[in-house]
Amino acid sequence: MTGVTAVQSAAPIIGRLVVVGLGLIGGSFAKGLKESGLCREVVGVDLDPQSRQLAVELGVVDRCEDHLATACVGADVIQLAVPILAMEKLLGVLAGLDLGNAVLTDVGSAKGNVVRAAREVFGTMPARFVPGHPIAGSEQSGVEASNAQLFRRHKVILTPLPETDPAALSLVDRLWSVLGADVEHMDVERHDEVLAATSHLPHLLAFGLVDSLAKRNENLEIFRYAAGGFRDFTRIAGSDPVMWHDIFLANRDAVLRTLDTFRSDLDALRDAVDAGNGHQLLGVFTRARVAREHFGKILARRAYVEKVAAEDLSFLAQPGGSVRGQIRVPGDKSISHRSIMLGSLAEGVTEVEGFLEGEDALATLQAFRDMGVVIEGPHHGRLTIHGVGLNGLKPAPGPIYLGNSGTSMRLLSGLLAAQRFDSVLTGDASLSKRPMARVAEPLRQMGAVIETAAEGRPPLTIRGGKALTGISYVMPMASAQVKSCLLLAGMYAEGTTTVTEPAPTRDHTERMLRGFGYPVAGNGATASVVAGGTLTATRIEVPADISSAAFFLVAASIAEGSDLLLEHVGVNPTRTGVIDILRLMGADISVQNLREVGGEPVADLRVRHAGLKGIVIPEALVPLAIDEFPVLFIAAACAEGRTVLRGAQELRVKESDRIQAMADGLTVLGIKVEPTADGLIIEGGQIGGGEVDGQGDHRIAMAFSIASLRAAAPIRIRDCANVATSFPNFLALCSQVGIRVAQEGQS
Ligand code: S3P
C-alpha cells in the first residue's frame, strides 16, 4: 500500500534498470521505480546472497543476477549504490564490460572521488555517467528497510560535468523525480563543499566529542549526568561508523577545508571565554540562534511551500459581521526600522519595546546583525541592541537581502554610502522593481558611489570609503524614506545636509535622532543635520502602527453594529491622515487618552459604525495617509456617492501599483471605479463576492479582507503571504473582533 501511493504509475520508458548494491538506498530506489511502472524490469545485484533473496521476496526487484556482467548486458540504466569506497573497484569492473548505451549513475555522498575514479578507470569521464547523491537516509539500513517513499520531498543532487550527455542527465533526473524527490543540479566541487559543511563536519564533531568524553571517563559514569543537550548534539554519533569512515576518506579535501575554518572560529571562542569577553560570546550565540531559527524555518517552509506552491496562500473572507472589542495592533513598522538603525549606531545599549516582529523590520534587524551588531531578541517585541557607535559597523559577509522592504533599502543606502566598506543590497521580486534612483541620485550628489540595475532598480552596489559632502536637497516627491536616507548620510557628511520636502511626511527619523541626542535643525518643510554628533543609547517604546490600525478603523466604520477600541496607537500628526479622511467621510472616531511616549504621541482610538459619504480627498492629506489608501478605497466603495483621489501618483510605485491593484479588485467585486494617473475615482455601491488578486502586497490583501464585512458573498483573495511583512497576526486579530477571514483551507 505505502509505495503505491508514493509514486506515480506510468508506462515504461526504459527496459532494464540494474541496481548494484541492495542496501537501504539502492533497495529504496529499486523498489520505488519498480512500483512506478517506468521500467520493464528491475534487476538487483549484490555480493550478499541473502540480500539478493530478500530483495526478490520483498518485491524490491523483479529478479537478481549473481553476476554483474550478466546483469549489465543490455541494461538501460545502471544505478551504483555500493559504499563509497567500493565505488572505485566497481567502476573498474564496469570499465571492462561492454555497457552498450547504458546510462550510469551513482548515489555516493562525495562526488569528487567518484568522478576521479571514473576518469581513471575509463580513461575519460563517460558521457553517459551522471553522478548523483540523494540526501536521504535513515537510522535503518539493509534491503529489508527499503522504502519506496524514502526520497519523497528529499533533495537529490546531480552533479553533471561539461561532458555529460544531456539526454542521460534528463533521464536520471526523471527517475528521481518520479520517486517524489526534489532534484537539483550542482558542480561537483560545490556539492562536496556543501556536504562537508552541513553533514560531514557535524558527524565528525559528534563522533569526536563522544569519544573524547568517553576516553577520559573510562567507566562512562559521566553519561549518567548527560541531559538533553548532550543527547541532541550527539544523536548522529549513533550512525554507521564504517560508512562515515568511508565518507571522510572519500571527501578528504573539502572536509579539511571546512574543519580548518571551524577550528579557527573555535579558537576565537576559546579566546573569548579566556578573556571573559561576554560581548563576543553573546554576539556568536545570538547570531547562531537566529541562523538556526532561519534554518529551522527553511526546513519548515519546505513542507509549507510545497503545500502553498500547489495552492497559493489565499485568504477566504466570509461576508457580513460587525466589529467589536478592544485590541492592540503590532508595533509601528517605520519606527521599528529606525529603532534598529539608530540603536545599532548609538554608543551604549538601547532597549526597545513594542518592536514589530514582521518580516520587513526583521530584515533590517538581520542586516545589522550581519554587520556585526549584537542584538538580543526579539522576544515579545523586546530587543536589546548593543550599539557599536557611528563608525563601528563591519562589512556584511555577503549581499544584504532585504526581502520586501523598501524602507530598509532606502534608509540603509544612505547609511552605507558613508561607510568604509562596500555593500550590496538586494530584495524580493517586488522590491527589485521599485525605484531607487530617488535615493541614489542625491547620494551621488553628496559624493557617494552607487550602482543600480537598469532604470535605477535594485540591486544596489554601494562603494565604501567615499568622503561625503553635505548638500541642500529639494525633494521632487514627498518621501520620508528619501528624507531619512539623506539625513542618515548627513551624519557622516562634511558640512550641513538639508532636505526640503514638498509636503510634510512622517518625521520619525528626526524625532528619533533627537531622542538619541543627535541635533536636527529645521522647521516644517526642512530638516538639517551636521556631521560630528553622536548617538547616545536610549529606551524606545514603539507605539502600535496606525497603518495597521487603519484596517480596523475602516472595518468598524463600515460594519453595522461595530464598536471597537484600538489601544496605544501612534498618532504622530504626520501619520493621522487616515483619521482626518475618514472623519471627513463621516466616520465616528474618537481619540482618547492622548499622551506622549518616547517622543511620539500615542492615543487609544474608539471607532463606531457610521454611514460614510463620498468626498474629494484634500491633496494635502495624501502624504499623511499614503499607506492607508488601499483600505480607504474600501471605505469609499461602501460610502454613499463618489470619492475622488488625486495627487497620489506615489501609490503606483509601492509594493504593487496600488491604484491598479485596487481598481482591478474593486471592479471584480462590482464597484465602479476609474483609475487615473495619480489617483482613483470610486462610486460607492454594493460590494459583491468573487476572487481578487492580493498581488503579493500586504496592504492590498488586508484591504480586501476588510471589504468582506459589506460584501454580498465570500471574497477569495490570492497571493496573501506578504501580510506577514507588516502584520503577522492580522488573521488572529480579525477573528478576535468578528471579521471572518481565514487562510484558505483552515477555518
Ligand atoms: C516609510 C515611508 C513611506 C511609506 C513606507 C514607510 C518610512 O514611503 O509608504 O511604508 O518608514 O519612511 P515613501 O517615503 O516612499 O513615501
Residues whose N, C-alpha, C, O or C-beta is under 5 A from the ligand:
A	BS01	S3P	S334 T407 A478 S479 A480 Q481 V482 I626 D627
